[in-house]
Amino acid sequence: MDFLTVKVNGAVREIEQGTTILSLLAQLGLQGRLVIVELNREILPRDAYASQVLQEADALELVHFVGGGC
């Protein structure tokens, strides 16, 4: 298996080559509909999560929405 290195919220992470945004979110236990993904300083549309394949040195910022209240 070939691996590549990306940054997720500032932390270096090694992932399999061919990993998509959607599969990375699944590995992290996150649901795509509750996450905003910034890829290399660009907000990525949700409909691109399944097709966007990550590349060496990509930088992601993931913002996960959590419900709740008082």
N, C-alpha and C positions, 0 to 999 in steps of 0.2 A: 504494500500500500504506500502511496505517496502522500506526504503531508505538507501543509503550508502553514505559515504563521500569520495570524491576524490579531488586531487589537479590538477587544470588546470592552467598552466603557473604561478604556485606559489600561486594561490588563491584557498581557500577551497570552494568546491561546493557540494551541496547535490543533488543526482540524484536518480532516481528510480532503484531499483534492477532489473537486466536484461538488463540494457542499454548497447547498443553496441557503439563502436567508431563511426560508421556511424550515428546512431541516435543522439548521443551527438553533432556531427558536425552539423547536421540538426537543433537541438535545438539552437545552437549558430549562425545559419545563415551562415555556412561555407560550401563550396562545397568540397567534398572529393578529387576531382582531383587537387585542387589548394592548398592542405594542406599536409604538412609532419607531421606525428605524431610520437612522441617519447613516448613510454610507459615504465615507470620504467627504463629509461636510455637506452632503445633499440629502434632503428628505426623500425617501424612496416610497413611491405609491404602493399600497398594500397589494394591488394586483400583480406587482412585480416580485413579490417575496418568493413565489414558487419557481420562477425562472431565473432570478439573479444568482449566478454562480460566483462565489467568493474567490478572490485572487490573492496571491502573495502580497503581504503588507497592507491589505485593506484595513481601514479603521471604521469601526461601527460604534455608534452610540445608541443604546436601547433605552427607551422610556416606556415603562410598564405602568399602566393605569390600574389602580387598586380602589375598589369601592369601599364605602364604609361611612361612618359618621358617629355622632354622639349617641 
